[in-house]
Amino acid sequence: LIMDGNGRWANKRGLPRLLGHRAGIAALERTVRAAGEMGIGFLSVYAFSTENWNRPQLEVMGLMALLRHYARRKVPELVKNGVRVRFCGARRGVPDEVLRIIDWSETETARCGRMTLLVCFNYGGRQEILDAIADAQSNGETISSEEDLRKHLYLPDVPDPDLIIRTSGELRISNFWLWQGSYSEYYFTDTLWPDFGAAELKKALQSY
């Protein structure tokens, strides 16, 4: 899921952008719940890209605060529902208090097996490929095949996505899953992310 449109949703209502992000979190909760009920095993969400650091500082700080707040509140519920959380992205540059929440969330949900929620945070597809190459080089390895590179990706054991959904009407993938999404199906909807939920997810699956 490329969750796009929080800002536009807020602007249409004359609200601060941060309230759009809060509404986006509510949409994520609905969608994760629906995905579990539909039997989806892996759900990945593009939560914060490497380019998002360029947003206004107040908005970035608000997003970090939302992550910490909602992780503390929702991780126990995810455990109850059998949802494992894994984060995908670079750790460098991420505030220590956010890294602690990331590590705590992964540890608390590590034994859950009903569904895996992949949170792509401080993630960029190009950066992931560069980091994979650098990791191989640091180990003295030569990359001469796809499998040589794959094992150095952030989460090499996770299957490639069958379907990538983008909301808000934008027809681009914005540096998301460049390697893993090479053979994925794509579904674009004009629906802004805060308005997304079970019905929209079902439409995307039916299209797929």
Secondary structure, 3 states (H helix, E strand, C coil): CECCCHHHHHHHCCCCHHHHHHHHHHHHHHHHHHHHHCCCCEEEEEEEEHHHHHCCHHHHHHHHHHHHHHHHHHHHHHHHCCEEEEEECCCCCCCHHHHHHHHHHHHHCCCCCCEEEEEEEEECHHHHHHHHHHHHHHCCCCCCCHHHHHCCCCCCCCCCCCEEEECCCCCCCCCCCCCCCCCCEEEECCCCHHHCCHHHHHHHHHHC
